[in-house]
Structures are given as C-alpha cells and as structure tokens.
Amino acid sequence: MAETEQPQLYLITPPEFELGRFPETLARVLDSQEVACVRLALASRDEDRIARAADACREVTHTRDIALVIDTHVLMVERLGLDGVHLLDGARTVRFARKELGEDAIIGSFCGTSRHDGISAGEAGADYISFGPVGASALGDGSRAEDELFDWWSKMIELPVVAEGALDAGLVRQLAPVTDFFAFGDEIWQHDDPVAALGNLVAAMAEV
C-alpha cells in the first residue's frame, strides 16, 4: 500500500437501534467522512425487524452511493435490495453465497485470526477478508488478530483485508500501513457524538 493511501472506512451498525433515530445519526456520520460500505449487523433474528432496519439504512446509504451489506442472511440480500452479505463462518458458506447472489454481489468473510481460513475464503470467491478482534476483547476466547497477520497479508495477498474489533486510535495508527479497511462499530456508536469519535479515528490514520 502506498504511503499516501489511507485505509477506507467500513461502518458496522449497532446490534440494536431505534428505527426512529438511528438512520438520522447514520446519515450525519456518513456525511462527515468518506465511507465505502455499511454492514447491517443486528442481533435480532426477527425477519420483520431486520427487514425494516434494512429498509431504513438502505435509504440512507444508497442515497449516498454507499454499499450496504448484511451479516449472515444470504437469502435476505436480494429481497431487501442490499449489495451483499458479510459471512461469519470463514470460508464455509462463501461458495453457496456466491452461487445464490451472483458475481456482482459483495461477499465478505470474517475469518477471526486464521490466515488459513482467509486464504480458503478468498479461493472460494470472497471479495474481502475480515480479521479480528484487533484489540483486547472479552468476546470469544480472547484471541487477537495480530499486526503480523495484516503485515503478511498485505505483502502476500491481493484480496482486500479489513481490520475490526476493539479498535482504538493507537491500533489504527499501527495498522493503517497494512490494512485496506477499518471497520468501526461500537468504537463510534457508544459515544455521545459518533461523528467526532469517527473523526478522531480517521485523524489517527493520518498520523502514520
């Protein structure tokens, strides 16, 4: 990656949000920085709830020509007019998703900390690979995607890579030279002013 080329921004929605308020907040955040993609990542398993959230977010993202993908739910992508799916099981369902959604859909694959899973997902047809968590987290077994993984990937693999999970300004500075995207979720939404929180993380990229 060229020294002047900063990673792109990828936003992850909160796992739960108010339909009456969040789309306006999302719009303000998207208007504050150049964002490449938004991921709808609801904890809910209620189809109607997910569909209404997708409709609300799609109106905001597509007006701004920003891609909207959804966690996991391959079969909801076309019905909801979304741009693709973000899979959480490494390479296991990439081929199925590609067959269902066609060549134009965005298919991303979260591969935790596994280089092998990342390579397998890429070979199966994923458009990008996501590794994480990057920072310390009580989630899962406490494993972290280390700097070395991103450094190796950026040198050896052409497929875009996303860094996500428990990011802070220090980690952003460290990883900016070796990742293609930063995915921010709780890192901004848990603040009273998500616009300012995102601005601080973007500023950290420029400090490399």
NUZAKE-676757 format. One record per residue (C-alpha): x, y, z. Coordinates in steps of 0.5 Angstrom, whole numbers, plus 2048, in hexadecimal, padded with zeros to 3 digits. Example, Ala and Ser with C-alpha at 12.3 -4.5 7.8 and 13.67 -1.06 7.14 Angstrom:
BEGIN
   X   Y   Z
 819 7F7 810
 81B 7FE 80E
END
This chain:
BEGIN
   X   Y   Z
 800 800 800
 803 807 7FE
 805 80B 804
 800 811 802
 7FA 80C 801
 7F6 80B 807
 7F1 805 809
 7EA 806 807
 7E4 806 80C
 7DF 801 80D
 7DA 802 813
 7D6 7FD 817
 7CF 7FE 819
 7CE 7FD 821
 7CB 7F7 822
 7C4 7FA 825
 7C2 801 823
 7BC 805 823
 7B9 806 81C
 7B6 80D 81D
 7BD 810 81F
 7C3 80C 81C
 7C2 80D 815
 7C3 814 816
 7C9 813 81A
 7CC 80E 815
 7CB 814 810
 7CF 819 814
 7D4 814 814
 7D4 812 80D
 7D4 81A 80B
 7DA 81B 810
 7DF 816 80C
 7E0 812 806
 7DD 80B 808
 7DE 806 803
 7D9 801 806
 7D4 800 80C
 7D2 7F9 80F
 7CC 7F8 812
 7CD 7F3 818
 7C7 7F3 81C
 7C7 7EE 822
 7C0 7EC 821
 7BD 7E6 81D
 7B6 7E9 81B
 7B6 7EA 814
 7B1 7EF 814
 7B5 7F3 819
 7BB 7F2 814
 7B7 7F4 80E
 7B5 7FB 811
 7BC 7FC 813
 7BF 7FA 80D
 7BA 7FF 809
 7BB 805 80E
 7C3 804 80D
 7C3 803 805
 7BF 809 804
 7C5 80D 808
 7CB 809 804
 7C8 808 7FD
 7C6 810 7FD
 7CE 811 7FE
 7D0 80B 7F9
 7D3 807 7FF
 7D2 800 7FF
 7CE 7FC 805
 7CF 7F5 806
 7CC 7F1 80C
 7CF 7EC 811
 7CE 7E5 80F
 7C7 7E5 80C
 7C9 7E3 805
 7C1 7E1 803
 7BF 7E8 805
 7C4 7EC 801
 7C0 7ED 7FA
 7B9 7ED 7FD
 7BC 7F3 801
 7BF 7F6 7FC
 7C6 7F6 7FF
 7CD 7F6 7FC
 7D0 7F0 7FF
 7D1 7EB 805
 7D6 7EB 80B
 7D7 7E4 80D
 7DA 7E2 814
 7DC 7DB 813
 7E2 7DC 80F
 7E2 7D8 808
 7DD 7D3 80A
 7D7 7D7 806
 7DA 7DB 801
 7D9 7D7 7FB
 7D2 7D6 7FD
 7D1 7DE 7FE
 7D5 7DF 7F7
 7D0 7DA 7F3
 7CA 7DD 7F7
 7CC 7E4 7F6
 7D0 7E4 7EF
 7D6 7E7 7ED
 7D4 7EF 7EE
 7D2 7EE 7F6
 7D7 7F0 7FB
 7D9 7EA 7FF
 7DE 7EB 805
 7E0 7E5 80A
 7E2 7E6 811
 7E8 7E2 813
 7EA 7E3 81A
 7F1 7E2 81B
 7F2 7DD 816
 7F7 7DE 810
 7F5 7D7 80D
 7ED 7D9 80D
 7EF 7E0 80A
 7F2 7DC 804
 7ED 7D7 804
 7E7 7DC 804
 7EB 7E0 7FE
 7EC 7DA 7FA
 7E4 7D9 7FB
 7E2 7DF 7F8
 7E2 7E4 7FE
 7E3 7EC 7FC
 7E7 7EE 802
 7E9 7EA 808
 7E8 7ED 80F
 7EC 7EB 815
 7EB 7ED 81D
 7EB 7EF 822
 7F1 7F3 821
 7F0 7F6 828
 7EF 7F2 82F
 7E8 7F0 830
 7E5 7EB 835
 7E1 7E8 82F
 7E2 7E1 82C
 7E9 7DE 82F
 7ED 7E4 830
 7F1 7E3 829
 7F3 7E9 826
 7F5 7EB 81E
 7FC 7ED 81F
 800 7F2 81B
 804 7ED 818
 7FE 7EA 814
 7FC 7F0 811
 803 7F1 80F
 804 7EB 80C
 7FD 7EB 808
 7FF 7F2 805
 805 7EF 803
 803 7E9 800
 7FB 7E9 7FE
 7F8 7EE 7FA
 7F1 7ED 7FC
 7EF 7F3 801
 7EF 7F2 808
 7EB 7F5 80E
 7ED 7F6 815
 7E8 7F6 81A
 7E6 7F5 821
 7E8 7F9 828
 7EC 7FF 823
 7EF 805 826
 7F3 80B 824
 7FA 807 826
 7F8 801 822
 7F5 805 81C
 7FC 808 81B
 7FF 801 81C
 7FB 7FE 817
 7FA 804 812
 800 802 80D
 7FE 7FA 80D
 7F6 7FA 80C
 7F2 7FC 807
 7EC 7FE 80B
 7EA 7FF 812
 7E3 7FD 815
 7E0 801 81A
 7DA 800 81E
 7DA 800 826
 7E0 805 825
 7DC 80A 823
 7D5 809 825
 7D6 808 82C
 7D8 810 82C
 7D3 815 82D
 7D6 818 827
 7D7 813 822
 7DA 818 81C
 7DF 81B 821
 7E1 813 823
 7E2 811 81C
 7E6 818 81A
 7EB 816 820
 7EC 80F 81D
 7ED 812 816
 7F2 817 819
 7F6 811 81C
 7F7 80E 815
 7FA 815 812
 7FF 815 818
 802 80F 815
END
